[in-house]
């Protein structure tokens, strides 16, 4: 592992010219106009504009866009290596999608069966829901500090970014704002995504306390519903575990997340290993502290889930009391932009304040009006959740693909309130 050099991957998705019909369907789903080519001619992806969300991939009727990063064979070699501890960190959206690859009813919750299959393949488990709970605590605490400073006049203990605070879990959204609205980067939460927190945790506490092995021998695999996570894992700033151990005298350098499997990749991996997912025995991993989590972490995969979870934490941190109704209905559902307000009485000062929040999913149609308000200084919101994919991570670019390339959300469109 010594001498690791991070190389950011910016060609995650490419269009197969032999399959492309030039029908322009992909352009209808691209949020950044990253697809070039005249109607009727093979198209190409401009990697300087692409945010790697994979919406072109899951919506092309001909299967022309392809995920170019296939880690399956190299990962199988890692699983065979007795010197390597291979850890899977599993996103919440994967457990309700992996079954579709093996003939289960769409939406079947198969957490324990997924654990069993991963265990059979040779993985250790660090559930991403565990670090989603960490993200909630970090984002919620950060938001509370900004609220107390900006709205209640409390002195700041350290530098705080401005309100409204944006969520920072979606790597496609992060790249979108970097490319198109860099002046708003200070508004992003400083919290890493749950996947990146998991990588750092696995190679520090996990290596030392759970698996009792050298951190450089731990190989962490993000099992994600998202093609953009492959880009995120490659970003050179994410090697904090190695930086931590260097302070303890280590000379090794390595990434926090070594590779990423999409839901589709995981299905291929299991088939190559001749693991019959349908017949795999359930496994709870009940004694593993890194597989414990709350319901708040679980809802991260849906649009509004991050917001709802963070608001629960913020409410408790400000008032000292649990939110009476943990289900925040206004931030749920498939509207492209949702907003809500919640009245909070600060336990320290007795002051009452109204916290306004917005939830956005599907960047192509919905984000720019809100960003214009923030840039103009007229935004009414204190906290804004953003996910690139329609519906959130459950409809990510790494999820199972339906016949003719239609995403899962299409069949629900007639029921949506704006139709």
C-alpha positions as CSV (number, residue, x, y, z in Angstrom):
1,X,0.0,0.0,0.0
2,X,3.0,2.3,0.4
3,X,3.3,5.0,-2.3
4,X,-0.4,5.2,-3.0
5,X,-1.2,8.1,-5.3
6,X,-4.8,9.2,-5.6
7,X,-6.0,9.7,-9.1
8,X,-9.4,11.2,-9.5
9,X,-11.5,9.3,-11.9
10,X,-13.5,11.5,-14.3
11,X,-14.5,8.9,-17.0
12,X,-17.0,6.9,-15.0
13,X,-19.6,6.7,-17.8
14,X,-19.1,6.5,-21.6
15,X,-21.4,5.9,-24.5
16,X,-21.0,2.9,-26.7
17,X,-21.2,4.2,-30.2
18,X,-22.2,0.9,-31.6
19,X,-25.3,0.9,-29.4
20,X,-26.1,4.6,-29.6
21,X,-28.9,5.5,-32.0
22,X,-28.6,9.2,-31.5
23,X,-32.2,9.4,-30.3
24,X,-31.5,12.1,-27.7
25,X,-33.3,10.3,-24.9
26,X,-30.2,10.5,-22.7
27,X,-30.2,14.3,-23.1
28,X,-33.6,14.5,-21.5
29,X,-32.2,13.1,-18.3
30,X,-28.8,14.8,-18.1
31,X,-28.8,17.6,-15.5
32,X,-25.7,19.3,-16.9
33,X,-26.0,19.1,-20.7
34,X,-22.9,16.9,-20.7
35,X,-24.0,14.8,-23.7
36,X,-22.9,16.0,-27.1
37,X,-24.0,14.8,-30.5
38,X,-26.6,15.6,-33.2
39,X,-29.9,13.8,-33.4
40,X,-29.4,10.6,-35.4
41,X,-25.6,10.5,-34.8
42,X,-23.7,8.6,-32.0
43,X,-23.4,10.8,-28.9
44,X,-20.5,11.3,-26.5
45,X,-20.2,12.4,-22.9
46,X,-18.2,15.6,-22.0
47,X,-16.4,14.5,-18.9
48,X,-15.7,18.1,-18.0
49,X,-19.5,18.6,-17.5
50,X,-20.6,15.2,-16.4
51,X,-21.5,14.7,-12.7
52,X,-21.5,10.9,-13.1
53,X,-25.0,10.5,-11.8
54,X,-25.8,7.7,-14.3
55,X,-29.3,8.9,-15.1
56,X,-28.5,8.6,-18.8
57,X,-27.4,5.0,-18.2
58,X,-30.6,3.9,-16.4
59,X,-32.9,5.7,-18.9
60,X,-31.4,4.9,-22.3
61,X,-33.7,2.6,-24.2
62,X,-30.7,1.0,-26.0
63,X,-28.2,0.5,-23.2
64,X,-25.6,2.7,-24.9
65,X,-24.2,4.5,-21.8
66,X,-21.9,2.2,-19.9
67,X,-20.3,2.2,-16.5
68,X,-16.6,2.1,-17.4
69,X,-15.3,1.1,-14.0
70,X,-15.7,-2.6,-13.4
71,X,-14.1,-3.7,-10.1
72,X,-15.6,-7.2,-9.9
73,X,-12.7,-9.4,-11.0
74,X,-10.1,-7.4,-9.0
75,X,-12.3,-7.6,-6.0
76,X,-12.7,-11.3,-6.3
77,X,-8.9,-11.6,-6.1
78,X,-8.9,-9.5,-2.9
79,X,-11.5,-11.8,-1.4
80,X,-9.3,-14.7,-2.1
81,X,-6.3,-13.1,-0.4
82,X,-6.1,-14.3,3.2
83,X,-3.8,-11.3,4.1
84,X,-6.6,-8.8,3.2
85,X,-9.6,-8.0,5.3
86,X,-12.3,-7.0,2.8
87,X,-15.1,-4.8,4.3
88,X,-18.4,-4.0,2.6
89,X,-20.2,-0.9,3.6
90,X,-23.8,-1.2,2.3
91,X,-26.0,1.8,1.5
92,X,-29.6,1.7,2.6
93,X,-31.0,1.8,-1.0
94,X,-29.1,-1.4,-2.0
95,X,-31.0,-3.6,0.4
96,X,-34.3,-2.8,-1.2
97,X,-33.0,-3.1,-4.8
98,X,-30.6,-6.1,-4.9
99,X,-33.5,-8.5,-4.8
100,X,-34.7,-7.3,-8.2
101,X,-31.5,-8.7,-9.8
102,X,-32.6,-12.2,-8.5
103,X,-36.3,-12.2,-9.2
104,X,-37.6,-10.8,-5.9
105,X,-40.6,-8.4,-5.9
106,X,-39.3,-4.8,-6.4
107,X,-38.9,-3.1,-3.1
108,X,-38.4,-6.2,-1.1
109,X,-36.3,-5.4,2.0
110,X,-33.6,-8.0,2.1
111,X,-31.1,-6.7,4.7
112,X,-30.3,-10.0,6.4
113,X,-30.2,-12.0,3.2
114,X,-27.8,-9.4,1.8
115,X,-25.7,-9.7,4.9
116,X,-25.7,-13.5,4.5
117,X,-24.6,-13.3,0.8
118,X,-21.8,-10.8,1.7
119,X,-20.6,-13.0,4.5
120,X,-20.6,-16.1,2.3
121,X,-18.5,-14.1,-0.3
122,X,-15.9,-13.3,2.4
123,X,-16.8,-9.8,3.4
124,X,-16.8,-8.2,6.8
125,X,-19.7,-5.8,7.3
126,X,-19.8,-2.1,8.2
127,X,-23.4,-1.0,7.5
128,X,-23.5,2.5,5.9
129,X,-26.6,3.1,8.0
130,X,-24.2,3.2,11.0
131,X,-22.3,6.1,9.5
132,X,-25.5,7.7,8.2
133,X,-26.3,8.1,11.9
134,X,-22.9,9.7,12.3
135,X,-23.7,12.1,9.4
136,X,-27.0,13.0,11.1
137,X,-25.1,14.0,14.3
138,X,-22.5,16.0,12.4
139,X,-24.9,17.8,10.0
140,X,-27.4,18.4,12.8
141,X,-24.8,19.7,15.2
142,X,-23.3,21.9,12.5
143,X,-26.8,23.3,11.7
144,X,-27.5,24.0,15.4
145,X,-24.3,25.9,15.7
146,X,-25.1,28.1,12.7
147,X,-28.7,28.7,14.0
148,X,-27.5,29.6,17.4
149,X,-24.9,32.0,16.0
150,X,-27.0,33.6,13.2
151,X,-30.5,33.6,14.7
152,X,-29.9,33.6,18.4
153,X,-26.7,35.7,18.6
154,X,-24.6,33.1,20.3
155,X,-20.8,33.6,19.8
156,X,-19.3,31.0,17.4
157,X,-16.6,28.7,18.9
158,X,-15.0,28.4,15.4
159,X,-15.6,29.5,11.8
160,X,-19.1,28.6,10.6
161,X,-20.3,28.5,7.0
162,X,-23.3,30.6,6.0
163,X,-27.0,29.7,6.1
164,X,-28.8,28.1,4.3
165,X,-26.8,24.9,4.9
166,X,-26.8,22.4,2.1
167,X,-26.5,18.7,2.6
168,X,-23.2,17.1,1.4
169,X,-24.1,13.4,1.0
170,X,-24.7,13.2,-2.8
171,X,-21.5,13.3,-4.8
172,X,-23.3,14.2,-8.0
173,X,-24.7,17.3,-6.3
174,X,-21.3,18.2,-4.9
175,X,-19.7,18.0,-8.4
176,X,-22.7,20.0,-9.7
177,X,-22.2,22.9,-7.3
178,X,-18.4,22.8,-7.8
179,X,-18.8,23.1,-11.6
180,X,-21.7,25.5,-11.7
181,X,-21.9,27.5,-8.5
182,X,-18.5,27.5,-6.7
183,X,-19.3,30.6,-4.8
184,X,-21.9,28.6,-2.8
185,X,-19.4,25.9,-1.7
186,X,-19.2,27.5,1.8
187,X,-22.9,26.7,2.2
188,X,-22.2,23.0,2.0
189,X,-22.2,21.0,5.2
190,X,-18.6,20.2,6.2
191,X,-19.7,16.6,6.9
192,X,-18.4,13.8,4.7
193,X,-20.9,11.4,3.1
194,X,-21.8,8.3,5.1
195,X,-19.7,6.2,2.6
196,X,-16.6,8.3,3.2
197,X,-17.1,8.3,7.0
198,X,-17.4,4.5,6.8
199,X,-14.1,4.2,5.0
200,X,-12.2,6.2,7.5
201,X,-13.9,4.4,10.4
202,X,-13.1,1.0,9.0
203,X,-9.4,1.8,8.7
204,X,-9.1,3.3,12.2
205,X,-11.5,2.0,14.9
206,X,-12.6,-1.0,12.8
207,X,-9.1,-2.2,12.0
208,X,-7.8,-1.7,15.6
209,X,-10.8,-2.7,17.7
210,X,-13.1,-4.9,15.6
211,X,-11.0,-6.9,13.2
212,X,-7.7,-6.6,15.1
213,X,-5.6,-6.1,11.9
214,X,-3.2,-3.6,10.3
215,X,-5.2,-0.7,8.8
216,X,-3.3,-1.0,5.5
217,X,-4.5,-4.6,5.1
218,X,-8.2,-3.4,5.3
219,X,-9.8,-3.1,1.9
220,X,-13.1,-1.2,2.0
221,X,-15.8,-1.6,-0.6
222,X,-18.6,0.8,-0.9
223,X,-21.8,-1.1,-2.0
224,X,-23.8,1.7,-3.4
225,X,-26.8,2.5,-5.6
226,X,-24.8,5.3,-7.3
227,X,-22.3,5.5,-10.1
228,X,-21.1,8.9,-8.8
229,X,-19.8,7.2,-5.7
230,X,-17.1,5.7,-7.9
231,X,-15.9,9.3,-8.5
232,X,-16.3,10.3,-4.9
233,X,-14.1,7.3,-3.7
234,X,-11.3,8.4,-6.1
235,X,-11.1,12.0,-4.8
236,X,-7.6,12.6,-3.5
237,X,-8.7,14.4,-0.3
238,X,-10.3,11.2,1.1
239,X,-7.4,9.4,2.7
240,X,-8.0,10.6,6.3
241,X,-7.4,7.2,7.9
242,X,-3.9,7.0,6.5
243,X,-3.3,10.6,7.6
244,X,-4.4,9.6,11.1
245,X,-2.1,6.6,11.3
246,X,0.9,8.6,9.9
247,X,0.5,10.8,13.0
248,X,1.0,7.6,15.0
249,X,4.2,6.8,13.0
250,X,3.0,4.9,10.0
251,X,4.4,5.6,6.6
252,X,1.7,4.0,4.5
253,X,-0.8,6.0,2.4
254,X,-4.1,4.6,1.0
255,X,-7.6,5.8,0.2
256,X,-10.5,5.6,2.7
257,X,-12.6,3.7,0.2
258,X,-10.7,1.3,-2.1
259,X,-13.4,0.6,-4.6
260,X,-17.2,0.9,-5.2
261,X,-19.7,-1.8,-6.3
262,X,-23.0,-0.6,-7.7
263,X,-26.1,-2.7,-7.0
264,X,-25.7,-4.2,-10.5
265,X,-21.9,-4.8,-9.8
266,X,-22.8,-6.7,-6.6
267,X,-25.2,-8.9,-8.4
268,X,-22.6,-9.8,-11.0
269,X,-20.0,-10.5,-8.2
270,X,-22.4,-12.9,-6.5
271,X,-23.1,-14.7,-9.7
272,X,-19.4,-15.0,-10.5
273,X,-18.9,-16.5,-7.0
274,X,-21.8,-19.0,-7.6
275,X,-23.7,-17.6,-4.6
276,X,-27.4,-18.3,-5.0
277,X,-28.9,-15.2,-3.5
278,X,-32.4,-16.6,-3.3
279,X,-31.2,-19.6,-1.3
280,X,-28.7,-17.8,0.9
281,X,-29.5,-18.0,4.6
282,X,-30.2,-14.8,6.5
283,X,-27.5,-13.4,8.7
284,X,-28.0,-10.7,11.3
285,X,-24.4,-9.8,12.4
286,X,-26.0,-8.8,15.7
287,X,-22.8,-8.8,17.6
288,X,-21.1,-6.4,15.3
289,X,-21.3,-2.8,16.6
290,X,-20.6,-1.4,13.1
291,X,-23.9,-3.0,11.9
292,X,-26.1,-1.2,14.5
293,X,-28.1,1.7,13.4
294,X,-31.3,3.7,13.9
295,X,-34.3,4.2,11.6
296,X,-33.0,7.7,10.9
297,X,-30.0,6.3,9.1
298,X,-32.2,3.9,7.1
299,X,-34.3,6.7,5.5
300,X,-31.2,8.3,3.9
301,X,-31.9,6.5,0.7
302,X,-35.1,8.4,0.0
303,X,-35.6,12.0,-0.9
304,X,-36.2,13.9,2.3
305,X,-34.7,11.3,4.5
306,X,-31.5,13.2,5.3
307,X,-33.5,16.3,6.1
308,X,-36.0,14.4,8.3
309,X,-33.2,12.7,10.2
310,X,-31.2,15.8,10.7
311,X,-34.2,17.8,11.8
312,X,-34.9,15.2,14.5
313,X,-31.4,15.7,15.8
314,X,-31.4,19.5,15.5
315,X,-34.7,19.7,17.4
316,X,-33.4,17.6,20.2
317,X,-30.1,19.5,20.4
318,X,-31.9,22.9,20.6
319,X,-34.9,22.0,22.8
320,X,-33.5,19.1,24.8
321,X,-36.6,17.1,24.0
322,X,-37.4,14.5,21.4
323,X,-39.6,15.6,18.5
324,X,-43.1,14.5,19.3
325,X,-43.9,13.3,15.8
326,X,-40.8,11.7,14.2
327,X,-42.5,11.4,10.8
328,X,-42.1,14.8,9.1
329,X,-44.7,14.3,6.4
330,X,-44.0,17.6,4.5
331,X,-40.5,16.5,3.5
332,X,-41.7,13.1,2.3
333,X,-43.0,12.1,-1.1
334,X,-42.0,12.6,-4.7
335,X,-42.6,16.3,-5.3
336,X,-39.5,17.8,-6.9
337,X,-39.3,20.6,-4.4
338,X,-40.8,20.2,-0.9
339,X,-40.6,22.7,1.9
340,X,-41.6,22.7,5.6
341,X,-41.2,24.8,8.7
342,X,-40.8,23.7,12.3
343,X,-41.1,25.9,15.4
344,X,-38.5,25.4,18.0
345,X,-38.0,26.9,21.5
346,X,-34.4,27.1,22.5
347,X,-33.7,25.4,25.8
348,X,-30.9,27.9,26.6
349,X,-32.6,31.2,26.0
350,X,-36.3,30.4,25.9
351,X,-36.4,32.1,22.5
352,X,-38.8,30.7,19.9
353,X,-37.7,30.4,16.2
354,X,-39.1,29.0,13.1
355,X,-36.8,26.8,11.1
356,X,-37.6,26.7,7.4
357,X,-36.2,23.8,5.2
358,X,-36.4,22.6,1.6
359,X,-35.9,19.3,0.0
360,X,-34.9,19.0,-3.7
361,X,-34.4,16.0,-5.9
362,X,-33.9,15.8,-9.6
363,X,-31.3,18.6,-10.3
364,X,-32.3,19.1,-13.9
365,X,-35.7,20.7,-13.2
366,X,-35.6,21.8,-9.7
367,X,-32.4,23.2,-8.2
368,X,-31.6,26.4,-10.1
369,X,-34.5,28.6,-8.8
370,X,-33.4,27.8,-5.2
371,X,-29.7,28.4,-5.9
372,X,-30.7,31.8,-7.5
373,X,-32.4,32.8,-4.3
374,X,-29.4,31.8,-2.2
375,X,-27.0,33.7,-4.5
376,X,-29.3,36.8,-4.3
377,X,-29.5,36.6,-0.5
378,X,-33.3,36.1,-0.6
379,X,-33.6,32.5,0.3
380,X,-36.1,31.9,3.1
381,X,-34.6,28.6,4.0
382,X,-32.1,27.6,6.7
383,X,-31.4,24.1,5.5
384,X,-31.7,22.6,2.1
385,X,-31.4,18.9,1.2
386,X,-30.3,18.2,-2.4
387,X,-30.1,14.8,-4.1
388,X,-29.5,14.6,-7.8
389,X,-31.5,11.5,-8.7
390,X,-35.4,11.6,-8.9
391,X,-36.7,10.0,-5.7
392,X,-33.2,10.0,-4.2
393,X,-30.6,7.3,-3.9
394,X,-33.2,4.6,-4.5
395,X,-33.3,5.7,-8.1
396,X,-29.5,6.1,-8.5
397,X,-27.5,5.3,-11.6
398,X,-26.2,2.1,-10.1
399,X,-29.5,0.5,-9.5
400,X,-31.2,-2.3,-11.5
401,X,-32.3,-1.3,-14.9
402,X,-35.8,-2.0,-16.2
403,X,-36.5,-3.2,-19.7
404,X,-36.3,-0.4,-22.3
405,X,-34.2,1.6,-19.8
406,X,-37.1,3.1,-17.9
407,X,-36.3,3.9,-14.3
408,X,-38.4,2.6,-11.4
409,X,-40.1,6.0,-10.9
410,X,-41.8,6.0,-14.3
411,X,-44.5,3.6,-13.3
412,X,-45.5,5.9,-10.4
413,X,-45.6,9.1,-12.5
414,X,-49.4,9.0,-13.1
415,X,-49.9,9.1,-9.4
416,X,-47.6,12.0,-8.7
417,X,-49.4,15.2,-7.7
418,X,-48.2,17.3,-10.6
419,X,-49.5,14.9,-13.2
